[in-house]
């Protein structure tokens, strides 16, 4: 806190506990106004579509609570809290059943990795999967859709596009996309964070840390084995930490655990991945109230899906699945027309 390492069960000063309570009460009240099953643009919530830092500043919080709130939400948003929309995270809180439930969400782990979910879906769907086949152009004409790659052409009655907004501009559309989607392409969403996994010797069991560290804003122990503790950490800026650089990860975790040794680390820079160009979706202030409904709206015989277009869980795998159900209904309507 304030550039100092504080080892305590509660780094918040006693005199600021009332500020923490006021922050939670305000956030709980704001999230309680939101129906996550309805478009946010229909709920008169524009005053909440502001940067998280501005949302915090309105409450005149003490420096300890103010810093910890900003750091926590920067880590969750994968971007600086000054730009992250408060409405985006209040919506997720409403979907979780409340602010405290969102902060303590029980994330389920895939025993065989998240790819096992994709493999199960493919096995059940009985579809053909093409890899290393980037789409270059999508054309609509005479009630058909043509999808062109570097060497192949596919024709269908409808198409579902799940390309992230940051990558969508690499595909040519005829006719062109609507203004809202073109604006989303030019802006993209704001997720620029980093996630690292590390095996660490000398880390306490049930350990967690939060702060403005060198590359990591939050980290905690996920489990232990004979190699040491498995720690996961998140930072708001992928440029500040290479998750595969052992020395850099040692500095990042060492800022919180000076006597610990990082023996292995790994991660992926999604911000430079040509098929992602960004991390989990995290919206800037103003983007939701301006473009939310238009981002997911079909264009001709093309439906759009992906976590960015989800209503309840736009940051999570659940959001991507949710958007798939919506897109399937839209495609069914197009095919029956």
Helices and strands as residue ranges (DSSP letters): G 14-16, H 17-32, G 40-42, G 46-48, H 52-57, H 63-77, H 86-96, H 99-103, H 115-125, E 135-141, E 144-149, E 153-156, E 159-161, H 165-168, E 172-174, H 179-187, E 194-201, E 208-210, E 218-225, E 228-235, G 238-240, H 246-254, E 261-266, H 287-296, E 302-304, G 307-309, H 317-336
